[in-house]
Amino acid sequence: MVIYLDFIGCPSKAIYFDNEGHTINYTISYSDKTIILVSDKISAVPIFRLTYTLIDNNTIDTKFELSQDGEKFMTYIEGKSRKGK
């Protein structure tokens, strides 16, 4: 994944590539403890949402979701990551 800056220098876009030929363009939004990446709407393609939520100084929750309409998302996978010692 490549995250890049908008015209005022804030990370606002990302593009994801994998070895299976998938490419996903995302728009990034932020709140206090959350970073949300939502894919661009493309006809006949699901909308993806990738959310990182800071739980504490050592733990992040990561959730990857899919939607057909961009309103109702279904969790595909979710997990927590902890900082190693």
PyMOL Python script that loads the backbone (N, CA, C, O; Angstrom):
from pymol import cmd

cmd.read_pdbstr("""\
ATOM      1  N   MET A   1       0.849  -1.167   0.000  1.00  0.00           N
ATOM      2  CA  MET A   1       0.000   0.000   0.000  1.00  0.00           C
ATOM      3  C   MET A   1       0.896   1.232   0.000  1.00  0.00           C
ATOM      4  O   MET A   1       1.897   1.299   0.714  1.00  0.00           O
ATOM      5  N   VAL A   2       0.510   2.199  -0.816  1.00  0.00           N
ATOM      6  CA  VAL A   2       1.200   3.480  -0.889  1.00  0.00           C
ATOM      7  C   VAL A   2       0.209   4.546  -0.423  1.00  0.00           C
ATOM      8  O   VAL A   2      -0.889   4.663  -0.968  1.00  0.00           O
ATOM      9  N   ILE A   3       0.603   5.319   0.586  1.00  0.00           N
ATOM     10  CA  ILE A   3      -0.218   6.418   1.092  1.00  0.00           C
ATOM     11  C   ILE A   3       0.451   7.702   0.641  1.00  0.00           C
ATOM     12  O   ILE A   3       1.660   7.871   0.801  1.00  0.00           O
ATOM     13  N   TYR A   4      -0.345   8.614   0.070  1.00  0.00           N
ATOM     14  CA  TYR A   4       0.264   9.827  -0.444  1.00  0.00           C
ATOM     15  C   TYR A   4      -0.487  11.076   0.008  1.00  0.00           C
ATOM     16  O   TYR A   4      -1.647  11.013   0.416  1.00  0.00           O
ATOM     17  N   LEU A   5       0.204  12.207  -0.075  1.00  0.00           N
ATOM     18  CA  LEU A   5      -0.271  13.469   0.468  1.00  0.00           C
ATOM     19  C   LEU A   5      -1.174  14.212  -0.512  1.00  0.00           C
ATOM     20  O   LEU A   5      -1.042  14.075  -1.728  1.00  0.00           O
ATOM     21  N   ASP A   6      -2.098  15.006   0.046  1.00  0.00           N
ATOM     22  CA  ASP A   6      -2.908  15.892  -0.785  1.00  0.00           C
ATOM     23  C   ASP A   6      -2.142  17.198  -0.997  1.00  0.00           C
ATOM     24  O   ASP A   6      -0.973  17.297  -0.623  1.00  0.00           O
ATOM     25  N   PHE A   7      -2.776  18.175  -1.579  1.00  0.00           N
ATOM     26  CA  PHE A   7      -2.103  19.428  -1.928  1.00  0.00           C
ATOM     27  C   PHE A   7      -1.635  20.240  -0.731  1.00  0.00           C
ATOM     28  O   PHE A   7      -0.776  21.109  -0.884  1.00  0.00           O
ATOM     29  N   ILE A   8      -2.183  19.980   0.475  1.00  0.00           N
ATOM     30  CA  ILE A   8      -1.714  20.719   1.656  1.00  0.00           C
ATOM     31  C   ILE A   8      -0.789  19.877   2.529  1.00  0.00           C
ATOM     32  O   ILE A   8      -0.416  20.293   3.626  1.00  0.00           O
ATOM     33  N   GLY A   9      -0.417  18.691   2.040  1.00  0.00           N
ATOM     34  CA  GLY A   9       0.556  17.872   2.746  1.00  0.00           C
ATOM     35  C   GLY A   9       0.001  16.874   3.732  1.00  0.00           C
ATOM     36  O   GLY A   9       0.758  16.314   4.525  1.00  0.00           O
ATOM     37  N   CYS A  10      -1.312  16.629   3.709  1.00  0.00           N
ATOM     38  CA  CYS A  10      -1.916  15.642   4.604  1.00  0.00           C
ATOM     39  C   CYS A  10      -2.157  14.332   3.856  1.00  0.00           C
ATOM     40  O   CYS A  10      -2.595  14.353   2.706  1.00  0.00           O
ATOM     41  N   PRO A  11      -1.875  13.188   4.493  1.00  0.00           N
ATOM     42  CA  PRO A  11      -2.183  11.914   3.833  1.00  0.00           C
ATOM     43  C   PRO A  11      -3.696  11.791   3.621  1.00  0.00           C
ATOM     44  O   PRO A  11      -4.451  11.753   4.593  1.00  0.00           O
ATOM     45  N   SER A  12      -4.139  11.729   2.383  1.00  0.00           N
ATOM     46  CA  SER A  12      -5.576  11.673   2.113  1.00  0.00           C
ATOM     47  C   SER A  12      -5.960  10.601   1.120  1.00  0.00           C
ATOM     48  O   SER A  12      -7.147  10.322   0.945  1.00  0.00           O
ATOM     49  N   LYS A  13      -4.987   9.992   0.464  1.00  0.00           N
ATOM     50  CA  LYS A  13      -5.255   8.961  -0.532  1.00  0.00           C
ATOM     51  C   LYS A  13      -4.294   7.798  -0.320  1.00  0.00           C
ATOM     52  O   LYS A  13      -3.208   7.962   0.237  1.00  0.00           O
ATOM     53  N   ALA A  14      -4.718   6.613  -0.777  1.00  0.00           N
ATOM     54  CA  ALA A  14      -3.855   5.435  -0.730  1.00  0.00           C
ATOM     55  C   ALA A  14      -4.204   4.546  -1.910  1.00  0.00           C
ATOM     56  O   ALA A  14      -5.319   4.593  -2.429  1.00  0.00           O
ATOM     57  N   ILE A  15      -3.249   3.743  -2.325  1.00  0.00           N
ATOM     58  CA  ILE A  15      -3.491   2.751  -3.358  1.00  0.00           C
ATOM     59  C   ILE A  15      -2.834   1.449  -2.917  1.00  0.00           C
ATOM     60  O   ILE A  15      -1.685   1.433  -2.475  1.00  0.00           O
ATOM     61  N   TYR A  16      -3.584   0.359  -3.045  1.00  0.00           N
ATOM     62  CA  TYR A  16      -3.154  -0.959  -2.585  1.00  0.00           C
ATOM     63  C   TYR A  16      -2.942  -1.857  -3.800  1.00  0.00           C
ATOM     64  O   TYR A  16      -3.764  -1.879  -4.716  1.00  0.00           O
ATOM     65  N   PHE A  17      -1.844  -2.591  -3.801  1.00  0.00           N
ATOM     66  CA  PHE A  17      -1.543  -3.577  -4.842  1.00  0.00           C
ATOM     67  C   PHE A  17      -1.216  -4.899  -4.157  1.00  0.00           C
ATOM     68  O   PHE A  17      -0.627  -4.903  -3.076  1.00  0.00           O
ATOM     69  N   ASP A  18      -1.590  -6.019  -4.771  1.00  0.00           N
ATOM     70  CA  ASP A  18      -1.141  -7.310  -4.248  1.00  0.00           C
ATOM     71  C   ASP A  18      -0.671  -8.210  -5.386  1.00  0.00           C
ATOM     72  O   ASP A  18      -0.772  -7.855  -6.560  1.00  0.00           O
ATOM     73  N   ASN A  19      -0.153  -9.383  -5.016  1.00  0.00           N
ATOM     74  CA  ASN A  19       0.416 -10.294  -6.005  1.00  0.00           C
ATOM     75  C   ASN A  19      -0.642 -11.079  -6.785  1.00  0.00           C
ATOM     76  O   ASN A  19      -0.289 -11.882  -7.649  1.00  0.00           O
ATOM     77  N   GLU A  20      -1.923 -10.865  -6.502  1.00  0.00           N
ATOM     78  CA  GLU A  20      -2.999 -11.509  -7.249  1.00  0.00           C
ATOM     79  C   GLU A  20      -3.593 -10.568  -8.301  1.00  0.00           C
ATOM     80  O   GLU A  20      -4.574 -10.909  -8.962  1.00  0.00           O
ATOM     81  N   GLY A  21      -2.999  -9.395  -8.449  1.00  0.00           N
ATOM     82  CA  GLY A  21      -3.458  -8.452  -9.451  1.00  0.00           C
ATOM     83  C   GLY A  21      -4.519  -7.472  -8.978  1.00  0.00           C
ATOM     84  O   GLY A  21      -5.071  -6.725  -9.786  1.00  0.00           O
ATOM     85  N   HIS A  22      -4.816  -7.461  -7.670  1.00  0.00           N
ATOM     86  CA  HIS A  22      -5.798  -6.518  -7.139  1.00  0.00           C
ATOM     87  C   HIS A  22      -5.177  -5.137  -6.959  1.00  0.00           C
ATOM     88  O   HIS A  22      -4.030  -5.009  -6.531  1.00  0.00           O
ATOM     89  N   THR A  23      -5.946  -4.112  -7.292  1.00  0.00           N
ATOM     90  CA  THR A  23      -5.575  -2.725  -7.042  1.00  0.00           C
ATOM     91  C   THR A  23      -6.793  -2.042  -6.441  1.00  0.00           C
ATOM     92  O   THR A  23      -7.880  -2.098  -7.015  1.00  0.00           O
ATOM     93  N   ILE A  24      -6.622  -1.395  -5.289  1.00  0.00           N
ATOM     94  CA  ILE A  24      -7.726  -0.697  -4.629  1.00  0.00           C
ATOM     95  C   ILE A  24      -7.277   0.735  -4.352  1.00  0.00           C
ATOM     96  O   ILE A  24      -6.253   0.955  -3.705  1.00  0.00           O
ATOM     97  N   ASN A  25      -8.045   1.706  -4.842  1.00  0.00           N
ATOM     98  CA  ASN A  25      -7.807   3.115  -4.561  1.00  0.00           C
ATOM     99  C   ASN A  25      -8.671   3.516  -3.367  1.00  0.00           C
ATOM    100  O   ASN A  25      -9.872   3.248  -3.347  1.00  0.00           O
ATOM    101  N   TYR A  26      -8.056   4.156  -2.376  1.00  0.00           N
ATOM    102  CA  TYR A  26      -8.753   4.545  -1.154  1.00  0.00           C
ATOM    103  C   TYR A  26      -8.711   6.053  -0.934  1.00  0.00           C
ATOM    104  O   TYR A  26      -7.773   6.731  -1.354  1.00  0.00           O
ATOM    105  N   THR A  27      -9.741   6.563  -0.271  1.00  0.00           N
ATOM    106  CA  THR A  27      -9.745   7.896   0.307  1.00  0.00           C
ATOM    107  C   THR A  27      -9.628   7.712   1.813  1.00  0.00           C
ATOM    108  O   THR A  27     -10.271   6.830   2.382  1.00  0.00           O
ATOM    109  N   ILE A  28      -8.811   8.536   2.462  1.00  0.00           N
ATOM    110  CA  ILE A  28      -8.528   8.376   3.892  1.00  0.00           C
ATOM    111  C   ILE A  28      -9.219   9.471   4.692  1.00  0.00           C
ATOM    112  O   ILE A  28      -9.208  10.643   4.316  1.00  0.00           O
ATOM    113  N   SER A  29      -9.830   9.056   5.821  1.00  0.00           N
ATOM    114  CA  SER A  29     -10.367  10.025   6.774  1.00  0.00           C
ATOM    115  C   SER A  29      -9.860   9.657   8.166  1.00  0.00           C
ATOM    116  O   SER A  29      -9.441   8.527   8.415  1.00  0.00           O
ATOM    117  N   TYR A  30      -9.908  10.634   9.062  1.00  0.00           N
ATOM    118  CA  TYR A  30      -9.344  10.469  10.401  1.00  0.00           C
ATOM    119  C   TYR A  30     -10.339  10.931  11.456  1.00  0.00           C
ATOM    120  O   TYR A  30     -11.147  11.829  11.218  1.00  0.00           O
ATOM    121  N   SER A  31     -10.266  10.306  12.615  1.00  0.00           N
ATOM    122  CA  SER A  31     -10.922  10.839  13.805  1.00  0.00           C
ATOM    123  C   SER A  31      -9.894  10.749  14.927  1.00  0.00           C
ATOM    124  O   SER A  31      -8.716  10.515  14.659  1.00  0.00           O
ATOM    125  N   ASP A  32     -10.309  10.925  16.154  1.00  0.00           N
ATOM    126  CA  ASP A  32      -9.383  10.985  17.275  1.00  0.00           C
ATOM    127  C   ASP A  32      -8.442   9.773  17.337  1.00  0.00           C
ATOM    128  O   ASP A  32      -7.226   9.945  17.419  1.00  0.00           O
ATOM    129  N   LYS A  33      -8.984   8.570  17.299  1.00  0.00           N
ATOM    130  CA  LYS A  33      -8.164   7.364  17.427  1.00  0.00           C
ATOM    131  C   LYS A  33      -8.372   6.389  16.280  1.00  0.00           C
ATOM    132  O   LYS A  33      -8.050   5.207  16.403  1.00  0.00           O
ATOM    133  N   THR A  34      -8.910   6.877  15.159  1.00  0.00           N
ATOM    134  CA  THR A  34      -9.261   5.985  14.058  1.00  0.00           C
ATOM    135  C   THR A  34      -8.796   6.551  12.723  1.00  0.00           C
ATOM    136  O   THR A  34      -8.892   7.752  12.473  1.00  0.00           O
ATOM    137  N   ILE A  35      -8.292   5.665  11.871  1.00  0.00           N
ATOM    138  CA  ILE A  35      -7.979   5.978  10.483  1.00  0.00           C
ATOM    139  C   ILE A  35      -8.863   5.073   9.634  1.00  0.00           C
ATOM    140  O   ILE A  35      -8.863   3.855   9.814  1.00  0.00           O
ATOM    141  N   ILE A  36      -9.620   5.668   8.703  1.00  0.00           N
ATOM    142  CA  ILE A  36     -10.557   4.907   7.875  1.00  0.00           C
ATOM    143  C   ILE A  36     -10.205   5.117   6.414  1.00  0.00           C
ATOM    144  O   ILE A  36     -10.110   6.251   5.946  1.00  0.00           O
ATOM    145  N   LEU A  37     -10.009   4.006   5.688  1.00  0.00           N
ATOM    146  CA  LEU A  37      -9.745   4.039   4.262  1.00  0.00           C
ATOM    147  C   LEU A  37     -10.957   3.424   3.560  1.00  0.00           C
ATOM    148  O   LEU A  37     -11.321   2.283   3.844  1.00  0.00           O
ATOM    149  N   VAL A  38     -11.582   4.169   2.649  1.00  0.00           N
ATOM    150  CA  VAL A  38     -12.752   3.684   1.911  1.00  0.00           C
ATOM    151  C   VAL A  38     -12.408   3.705   0.432  1.00  0.00           C
ATOM    152  O   VAL A  38     -11.910   4.702  -0.091  1.00  0.00           O
ATOM    153  N   SER A  39     -12.682   2.579  -0.240  1.00  0.00           N
ATOM    154  CA  SER A  39     -12.345   2.479  -1.659  1.00  0.00           C
ATOM    155  C   SER A  39     -13.270   3.320  -2.515  1.00  0.00           C
ATOM    156  O   SER A  39     -14.391   3.645  -2.123  1.00  0.00           O
ATOM    157  N   ASP A  40     -12.774   3.665  -3.694  1.00  0.00           N
ATOM    158  CA  ASP A  40     -13.573   4.400  -4.664  1.00  0.00           C
ATOM    159  C   ASP A  40     -14.729   3.531  -5.139  1.00  0.00           C
ATOM    160  O   ASP A  40     -14.604   2.308  -5.207  1.00  0.00           O
ATOM    161  N   LYS A  41     -15.853   4.160  -5.467  1.00  0.00           N
ATOM    162  CA  LYS A  41     -17.005   3.432  -5.997  1.00  0.00           C
ATOM    163  C   LYS A  41     -16.772   3.148  -7.477  1.00  0.00           C
ATOM    164  O   LYS A  41     -16.544   4.054  -8.279  1.00  0.00           O
ATOM    165  N   ILE A  42     -16.837   1.850  -7.815  1.00  0.00           N
ATOM    166  CA  ILE A  42     -16.677   1.398  -9.193  1.00  0.00           C
ATOM    167  C   ILE A  42     -17.847   0.475  -9.488  1.00  0.00           C
ATOM    168  O   ILE A  42     -18.156  -0.406  -8.686  1.00  0.00           O
ATOM    169  N   SER A  43     -18.489   0.661 -10.603  1.00  0.00           N
ATOM    170  CA  SER A  43     -19.656  -0.137 -10.978  1.00  0.00           C
ATOM    171  C   SER A  43     -19.342  -1.638 -10.928  1.00  0.00           C
ATOM    172  O   SER A  43     -18.315  -2.083 -11.439  1.00  0.00           O
ATOM    173  N   ALA A  44     -20.240  -2.408 -10.307  1.00  0.00           N
ATOM    174  CA  ALA A  44     -20.166  -3.876 -10.210  1.00  0.00           C
ATOM    175  C   ALA A  44     -18.975  -4.386  -9.393  1.00  0.00           C
ATOM    176  O   ALA A  44     -18.585  -5.547  -9.518  1.00  0.00           O
ATOM    177  N   VAL A  45     -18.399  -3.513  -8.556  1.00  0.00           N
ATOM    178  CA  VAL A  45     -17.288  -3.904  -7.687  1.00  0.00           C
ATOM    179  C   VAL A  45     -17.664  -3.529  -6.264  1.00  0.00           C
ATOM    180  O   VAL A  45     -18.170  -2.430  -6.039  1.00  0.00           O
ATOM    181  N   PRO A  46     -17.427  -4.424  -5.280  1.00  0.00           N
ATOM    182  CA  PRO A  46     -17.736  -4.067  -3.887  1.00  0.00           C
ATOM    183  C   PRO A  46     -16.931  -2.850  -3.434  1.00  0.00           C
ATOM    184  O   PRO A  46     -15.869  -2.551  -3.980  1.00  0.00           O
ATOM    185  N   ILE A  47     -17.450  -2.165  -2.438  1.00  0.00           N
ATOM    186  CA  ILE A  47     -16.737  -1.067  -1.797  1.00  0.00           C
ATOM    187  C   ILE A  47     -16.040  -1.653  -0.572  1.00  0.00           C
ATOM    188  O   ILE A  47     -16.643  -2.401   0.198  1.00  0.00           O
ATOM    189  N   PHE A  48     -14.787  -1.312  -0.404  1.00  0.00           N
ATOM    190  CA  PHE A  48     -13.999  -1.836   0.699  1.00  0.00           C
ATOM    191  C   PHE A  48     -13.750  -0.726   1.714  1.00  0.00           C
ATOM    192  O   PHE A  48     -13.568   0.438   1.359  1.00  0.00           O
ATOM    193  N   ARG A  49     -13.746  -1.121   2.989  1.00  0.00           N
ATOM    194  CA  ARG A  49     -13.415  -0.180   4.059  1.00  0.00           C
ATOM    195  C   ARG A  49     -12.404  -0.856   4.979  1.00  0.00           C
ATOM    196  O   ARG A  49     -12.637  -1.959   5.472  1.00  0.00           O
ATOM    197  N   LEU A  50     -11.286  -0.185   5.202  1.00  0.00           N
ATOM    198  CA  LEU A  50     -10.221  -0.670   6.072  1.00  0.00           C
ATOM    199  C   LEU A  50     -10.094   0.327   7.215  1.00  0.00           C
ATOM    200  O   LEU A  50      -9.823   1.507   6.991  1.00  0.00           O
ATOM    201  N   THR A  51     -10.292  -0.153   8.452  1.00  0.00           N
ATOM    202  CA  THR A  51     -10.319   0.732   9.621  1.00  0.00           C
ATOM    203  C   THR A  51      -9.257   0.304  10.625  1.00  0.00           C
ATOM    204  O   THR A  51      -9.174  -0.863  11.008  1.00  0.00           O
ATOM    205  N   TYR A  52      -8.450   1.272  11.042  1.00  0.00           N
ATOM    206  CA  TYR A  52      -7.465   1.074  12.107  1.00  0.00           C
ATOM    207  C   TYR A  52      -7.921   1.905  13.299  1.00  0.00           C
ATOM    208  O   TYR A  52      -8.113   3.115  13.183  1.00  0.00           O
ATOM    209  N   THR A  53      -8.094   1.242  14.462  1.00  0.00           N
ATOM    210  CA  THR A  53      -8.523   1.940  15.668  1.00  0.00           C
ATOM    211  C   THR A  53      -7.508   1.708  16.782  1.00  0.00           C
ATOM    212  O   THR A  53      -7.198   0.567  17.122  1.00  0.00           O
ATOM    213  N   LEU A  54      -6.999   2.790  17.342  1.00  0.00           N
ATOM    214  CA  LEU A  54      -6.064   2.709  18.453  1.00  0.00           C
ATOM    215  C   LEU A  54      -6.841   2.355  19.716  1.00  0.00           C
ATOM    216  O   LEU A  54      -7.728   3.097  20.137  1.00  0.00           O
ATOM    217  N   ILE A  55      -6.502   1.217  20.314  1.00  0.00           N
ATOM    218  CA  ILE A  55      -7.172   0.769  21.539  1.00  0.00           C
ATOM    219  C   ILE A  55      -6.435   1.304  22.761  1.00  0.00           C
ATOM    220  O   ILE A  55      -7.049   1.831  23.688  1.00  0.00           O
ATOM    221  N   ASP A  56      -5.117   1.164  22.751  1.00  0.00           N
ATOM    222  CA  ASP A  56      -4.267   1.740  23.789  1.00  0.00           C
ATOM    223  C   ASP A  56      -2.898   1.975  23.154  1.00  0.00           C
ATOM    224  O   ASP A  56      -2.747   1.787  21.946  1.00  0.00           O
ATOM    225  N   ASN A  57      -1.915   2.374  23.926  1.00  0.00           N
ATOM    226  CA  ASN A  57      -0.602   2.700  23.360  1.00  0.00           C
ATOM    227  C   ASN A  57       0.104   1.511  22.720  1.00  0.00           C
ATOM    228  O   ASN A  57       1.075   1.696  21.986  1.00  0.00           O
ATOM    229  N   ASN A  58      -0.362   0.307  22.981  1.00  0.00           N
ATOM    230  CA  ASN A  58       0.285  -0.893  22.448  1.00  0.00           C
ATOM    231  C   ASN A  58      -0.594  -1.724  21.533  1.00  0.00           C
ATOM    232  O   ASN A  58      -0.116  -2.710  20.972  1.00  0.00           O
ATOM    233  N   THR A  59      -1.861  -1.365  21.357  1.00  0.00           N
ATOM    234  CA  THR A  59      -2.801  -2.229  20.634  1.00  0.00           C
ATOM    235  C   THR A  59      -3.602  -1.460  19.594  1.00  0.00           C
ATOM    236  O   THR A  59      -4.106  -0.368  19.854  1.00  0.00           O
ATOM    237  N   ILE A  60      -3.708  -2.056  18.406  1.00  0.00           N
ATOM    238  CA  ILE A  60      -4.519  -1.509  17.315  1.00  0.00           C
ATOM    239  C   ILE A  60      -5.486  -2.583  16.847  1.00  0.00           C
ATOM    240  O   ILE A  60      -5.104  -3.740  16.675  1.00  0.00           O
ATOM    241  N   ASP A  61      -6.747  -2.194  16.641  1.00  0.00           N
ATOM    242  CA  ASP A  61      -7.748  -3.077  16.033  1.00  0.00           C
ATOM    243  C   ASP A  61      -7.779  -2.759  14.544  1.00  0.00           C
ATOM    244  O   ASP A  61      -7.846  -1.593  14.156  1.00  0.00           O
ATOM    245  N   THR A  62      -7.729  -3.801  13.706  1.00  0.00           N
ATOM    246  CA  THR A  62      -7.791  -3.645  12.261  1.00  0.00           C
ATOM    247  C   THR A  62      -9.009  -4.397  11.761  1.00  0.00           C
ATOM    248  O   THR A  62      -9.204  -5.570  12.080  1.00  0.00           O
ATOM    249  N   LYS A  63      -9.837  -3.706  10.966  1.00  0.00           N
ATOM    250  CA  LYS A  63     -11.052  -4.328  10.428  1.00  0.00           C
ATOM    251  C   LYS A  63     -11.124  -4.061   8.927  1.00  0.00           C
ATOM    252  O   LYS A  63     -10.953  -2.927   8.481  1.00  0.00           O
ATOM    253  N   PHE A  64     -11.382  -5.131   8.144  1.00  0.00           N
ATOM    254  CA  PHE A  64     -11.566  -5.016   6.697  1.00  0.00           C
ATOM    255  C   PHE A  64     -12.998  -5.427   6.382  1.00  0.00           C
ATOM    256  O   PHE A  64     -13.426  -6.530   6.721  1.00  0.00           O
ATOM    257  N   GLU A  65     -13.739  -4.522   5.727  1.00  0.00           N
ATOM    258  CA  GLU A  65     -15.159  -4.750   5.468  1.00  0.00           C
ATOM    259  C   GLU A  65     -15.481  -4.574   3.981  1.00  0.00           C
ATOM    260  O   GLU A  65     -14.733  -3.942   3.236  1.00  0.00           O
ATOM    261  N   LEU A  66     -16.624  -5.155   3.570  1.00  0.00           N
ATOM    262  CA  LEU A  66     -17.116  -5.043   2.201  1.00  0.00           C
ATOM    263  C   LEU A  66     -18.551  -4.553   2.214  1.00  0.00           C
ATOM    264  O   LEU A  66     -19.299  -4.794   3.162  1.00  0.00           O
ATOM    265  N   SER A  67     -18.930  -3.849   1.130  1.00  0.00           N
ATOM    266  CA  SER A  67     -20.291  -3.357   0.992  1.00  0.00           C
ATOM    267  C   SER A  67     -20.656  -3.305  -0.483  1.00  0.00           C
ATOM    268  O   SER A  67     -19.802  -3.050  -1.331  1.00  0.00           O
ATOM    269  N   GLN A  68     -21.904  -3.541  -0.781  1.00  0.00           N
ATOM    270  CA  GLN A  68     -22.381  -3.392  -2.161  1.00  0.00           C
ATOM    271  C   GLN A  68     -22.880  -1.978  -2.425  1.00  0.00           C
ATOM    272  O   GLN A  68     -22.848  -1.507  -3.562  1.00  0.00           O
ATOM    273  N   ASP A  69     -23.340  -1.302  -1.379  1.00  0.00           N
ATOM    274  CA  ASP A  69     -23.946   0.024  -1.561  1.00  0.00           C
ATOM    275  C   ASP A  69     -23.170   1.159  -0.884  1.00  0.00           C
ATOM    276  O   ASP A  69     -23.520   2.328  -1.052  1.00  0.00           O
ATOM    277  N   GLY A  70     -22.130   0.831  -0.128  1.00  0.00           N
ATOM    278  CA  GLY A  70     -21.369   1.867   0.573  1.00  0.00           C
ATOM    279  C   GLY A  70     -21.994   2.310   1.877  1.00  0.00           C
ATOM    280  O   GLY A  70     -21.466   3.196   2.550  1.00  0.00           O
ATOM    281  N   GLU A  71     -23.118   1.700   2.246  1.00  0.00           N
ATOM    282  CA  GLU A  71     -23.824   2.059   3.486  1.00  0.00           C
ATOM    283  C   GLU A  71     -23.777   0.920   4.499  1.00  0.00           C
ATOM    284  O   GLU A  71     -23.424   1.123   5.661  1.00  0.00           O
ATOM    285  N   LYS A  72     -24.133  -0.270   4.051  1.00  0.00           N
ATOM    286  CA  LYS A  72     -24.152  -1.447   4.931  1.00  0.00           C
ATOM    287  C   LYS A  72     -22.891  -2.269   4.669  1.00  0.00           C
ATOM    288  O   LYS A  72     -22.744  -2.882   3.611  1.00  0.00           O
ATOM    289  N   PHE A  73     -21.979  -2.273   5.654  1.00  0.00           N
ATOM    290  CA  PHE A  73     -20.722  -3.005   5.510  1.00  0.00           C
ATOM    291  C   PHE A  73     -20.773  -4.313   6.294  1.00  0.00           C
ATOM    292  O   PHE A  73     -21.353  -4.385   7.378  1.00  0.00           O
ATOM    293  N   MET A  74     -20.151  -5.346   5.721  1.00  0.00           N
ATOM    294  CA  MET A  74     -20.043  -6.654   6.351  1.00  0.00           C
ATOM    295  C   MET A  74     -18.561  -6.890   6.667  1.00  0.00           C
ATOM    296  O   MET A  74     -17.707  -6.734   5.794  1.00  0.00           O
ATOM    297  N   THR A  75     -18.262  -7.264   7.907  1.00  0.00           N
ATOM    298  CA  THR A  75     -16.875  -7.530   8.293  1.00  0.00           C
ATOM    299  C   THR A  75     -16.381  -8.788   7.598  1.00  0.00           C
ATOM    300  O   THR A  75     -17.002  -9.847   7.690  1.00  0.00           O
ATOM    301  N   TYR A  76     -15.257  -8.662   6.899  1.00  0.00           N
ATOM    302  CA  TYR A  76     -14.614  -9.794   6.226  1.00  0.00           C
ATOM    303  C   TYR A  76     -13.579 -10.422   7.157  1.00  0.00           C
ATOM    304  O   TYR A  76     -13.505 -11.644   7.292  1.00  0.00           O
ATOM    305  N   ILE A  77     -12.780  -9.563   7.798  1.00  0.00           N
ATOM    306  CA  ILE A  77     -11.792 -10.038   8.758  1.00  0.00           C
ATOM    307  C   ILE A  77     -11.486  -8.905   9.745  1.00  0.00           C
ATOM    308  O   ILE A  77     -11.513  -7.728   9.384  1.00  0.00           O
ATOM    309  N   GLU A  78     -11.199  -9.278  10.982  1.00  0.00           N
ATOM    310  CA  GLU A  78     -10.862  -8.302  12.019  1.00  0.00           C
ATOM    311  C   GLU A  78      -9.875  -8.922  12.985  1.00  0.00           C
ATOM    312  O   GLU A  78      -9.949 -10.117  13.269  1.00  0.00           O
ATOM    313  N   GLY A  79      -8.955  -8.123  13.491  1.00  0.00           N
ATOM    314  CA  GLY A  79      -7.997  -8.630  14.457  1.00  0.00           C
ATOM    315  C   GLY A  79      -7.281  -7.514  15.174  1.00  0.00           C
ATOM    316  O   GLY A  79      -7.338  -6.356  14.762  1.00  0.00           O
ATOM    317  N   LYS A  80      -6.610  -7.865  16.242  1.00  0.00           N
ATOM    318  CA  LYS A  80      -5.872  -6.898  17.043  1.00  0.00           C
ATOM    319  C   LYS A  80      -4.385  -7.171  16.895  1.00  0.00           C
ATOM    320  O   LYS A  80      -3.957  -8.322  16.814  1.00  0.00           O
ATOM    321  N   SER A  81      -3.598  -6.095  16.862  1.00  0.00           N
ATOM    322  CA  SER A  81      -2.150  -6.177  16.798  1.00  0.00           C
ATOM    323  C   SER A  81      -1.568  -5.507  18.039  1.00  0.00           C
ATOM    324  O   SER A  81      -2.017  -4.440  18.459  1.00  0.00           O
ATOM    325  N   ARG A  82      -0.562  -6.157  18.615  1.00  0.00           N
ATOM    326  CA  ARG A  82       0.087  -5.582  19.786  1.00  0.00           C
ATOM    327  C   ARG A  82       1.552  -5.307  19.463  1.00  0.00           C
ATOM    328  O   ARG A  82       2.202  -6.062  18.740  1.00  0.00           O
ATOM    329  N   LYS A  83       2.055  -4.204  20.019  1.00  0.00           N
ATOM    330  CA  LYS A  83       3.441  -3.838  19.837  1.00  0.00           C
ATOM    331  C   LYS A  83       4.326  -4.861  20.549  1.00  0.00           C
ATOM    332  O   LYS A  83       4.064  -5.212  21.699  1.00  0.00           O
ATOM    333  N   GLY A  84       5.356  -5.333  19.880  1.00  0.00           N
ATOM    334  CA  GLY A  84       6.297  -6.274  20.485  1.00  0.00           C
ATOM    335  C   GLY A  84       7.265  -5.581  21.431  1.00  0.00           C
ATOM    336  O   GLY A  84       7.453  -4.365  21.388  1.00  0.00           O
ATOM    337  N   LYS A  85       7.862  -6.381  22.271  1.00  0.00           N
ATOM    338  CA  LYS A  85       8.822  -5.825  23.243  1.00  0.00           C
ATOM    339  C   LYS A  85      10.192  -5.735  22.671  1.00  0.00           C
ATOM    340  O   LYS A  85      11.117  -5.291  23.352  1.00  0.00           O
TER     341      LYS A  85
END
""", "prot")
cmd.dss("prot")
cmd.show_as("cartoon", "prot")
cmd.util.cbc("prot")
cmd.orient("prot")
